[in-house]
Amino acid sequence: MKHMGEMLMSRASFSEIVMGNTALVRAMVEAGTQVVTSYPGSPTPEIATAIRSIPAAERPFYFEFSTNEKVATEVAYGAAVNGHLSTVFFKSVGLNVAADVFVQLSLMNIIGGMVVVLGDDPGVNSSQNEQDNRHFAYLSYTPLFEPTDPTEVYQFYLKAAALSREKGMPVILRLTTHVCHQKERVTFGDYEPLTPDRSPRFDVQNGPYIPIASLVFPQKQRALENLQAVREWAERSDINRIVDHGNNKRGIITSGLPFSSLLDVLENARAKPDVLKLGLAYPVATDTVRRFLETHEEVKILEELDDQMEKQIKAMAYDANLRTRIIGKTDLDDWMGEYTPGKIYQVLVKTWPDLLPAKKIPTADKPHAPARPAQLCPGCGHRSAFHAVKKALAETDITVADIGCHTLGFQPPYNMGQLLMCMGSATSIGAGLSLFNTTRKVVVFMGDSTFFHAALPGVVNALFNRHNLTMVLMENGTTAMTGHQDHAASGKNFNDVTDAIPVRSVLEGLGVRHIHEADAYRMDKIEQMVRQAVDEEGFSVVIAKHPCMLKQTREKRQKGGYEQRHVAIDQETCERINECIEVFACPTFTRQPDGSVVVNEELCIGDGSCIKTCPASAIGYPKLNP
Ligand SMILES: Cc1ncc(C[n+]2csc(CCOP(=O)(O)OP(=O)(O)O)c2C)c(N)n1
């Protein structure tokens, strides 16, 4: 395979095995996309990895990681009303942050076109819920394409971009985790680089662009007419397709990833039902669906997560007075989890017990891998900070987690972080917990990327309303959990060096009176600072600073010259107190069957953060790996 960037910019048509996220970037290139924005979140960060593989000088569009999803959407919208085809992408819950601007997009004449790429996460692989963002399409009068595989990611983006440009309306391309991450051979088209018209074409005559009070009605009317036109387009286009098994009794309507799982499962079916696959999940092409219903006695709606299609289809069937038996979700389990082949099997068997042969139940002798919860990396500064904060607090004190690698502090043995909601929420939740509360200290944790993303209003509120709590700012210099993207304090953006906005300066600028700061490895200092901070009046901050060690070691490895070191346990000195395993809990420590503890030299990076935690001083200073 050619270098990825070279491949993505190839002028000639080619075919290659790629991830959905990579196929998307080729589609952006072919479609003539001019501006792309994002805030990182699984399952979408590899889209940025593919973008980065194209050398900046050759990249045909501008890309930025913005400070959050709302900002990213606003930047893309601004560019799109200036005439540039734009795309914004982010994870499922990112749309909650972007919603305030997103729900207005369909009211506007977006002359350049704008595609909103969502990475939904059925199965909660890496999110705090499994929200079904198809609801937002309905809520905001925005068409929603739902590809099944990388080929469709590529094809549907091209269709979405063309439609968006033609109608001047936003279009959603809804991906899900395993549409983003699955790989298949995709055949791409030619790419003819054209010199884009980058003149600023914003013109109020294309508007109105001011949605206020009754001025909104003509804009809303236009959005509804656009939706109607898109539905009619979908009736004629090949975006929806039928897999005809010649079965006039049973049919299935589905879309997205469940379609490919369904094809797998139907391999073994006794009499395969016909399948109508909807590529445009909203608005549903009701005439196409009606014809499908009319030609089958029973139709199962097979949809992952919520009952979006079911509601639209049942309402239409009622109005059309259809006799077809429509089977939607049968029990609560149907609303949960990713529709893998195993899940589809379970759902279909409940509907039609005779459809599929009985499945062999896995036997007990099958190898079973124990669940391995996510954990902080060896050398992670967050671990040291948690170790210290825990010592400073009483059992009854309240700790609030936020989103990031540091969320993992909620797990034993640290148990630091007893509540979690969404990015940036810890400070204000902590403020609420501090009300009427004179007995239990409130400590909230915050990452540095999250600080800029959504925490600032909470910090300002804590100062403005004189809330009484302590924030431990876990500053590791990066957006670690999603793959080390730069943030406003990094001194670099995606494209260039830039002025860093240090978190401490921001806090000082806001007038935070009590700011303490130490390297997270200085656990004695952090402990003493937290003790002091929780007794200070009002809002106090302890900055526990240490670079992300995964990032640092990876960079050293890439540059060459990284030498792996490890600590070692002096078995003579070790008193088997097991603090290294039970309290500090670095995964490099392993208990042997005889009760002794050894260091996994492959995992250990020799950072030495553990040394001072051993009450018997049995951990020796790092040595080079042999
Ligand atoms: C609204 C929203 N956007 C994106 C994400 C994805 N996400 C999870 S953790 C995280 C990064 C947090 O970075 P930081 O606060 O610096 O903490 P670190 O992981 O570096 O410890 C992001 C972007 C999310 N969960 N919610």
The ligand as a Gaussian input file, in Angstrom:
#p B3LYP/6-31G(d) Opt

LIG

1 1
 C      -18.585000      16.312000      24.709000
 C      -17.462000      15.339000      24.609000
 N      -16.539000      15.519000      23.665000
 C      -15.505000      14.656000      23.556000
 C      -15.412000      13.605000      24.413000
 C      -14.283000      12.631000      24.263000
 N      -13.298000      12.753000      25.317000
 C      -13.258000      11.894000      26.350000
 S      -12.004000      12.192000      27.354000
 C      -11.483000      13.492000      26.458000
 C      -10.214000      14.208000      26.724000
 C      -10.024000      14.745000      28.014000
 O       -8.762000      15.376000      28.005000
 P       -8.235000      16.018000      29.324000
 O       -9.326000      16.756000      29.956000
 O       -7.012000      16.797000      29.042000
 O       -7.888000      14.754000      30.206000
 P       -6.775000      13.600000      29.947000
 O       -7.427000      12.520000      29.171000
 O       -5.634000      14.241000      29.224000
 O       -6.401000      13.135000      31.304000
 C      -12.292000      13.681000      25.374000
 C      -12.078000      14.706000      24.363000
 C      -16.429000      13.447000      25.380000
 N      -16.437000      12.416000      26.233000
 N      -17.420000      14.341000      25.465000

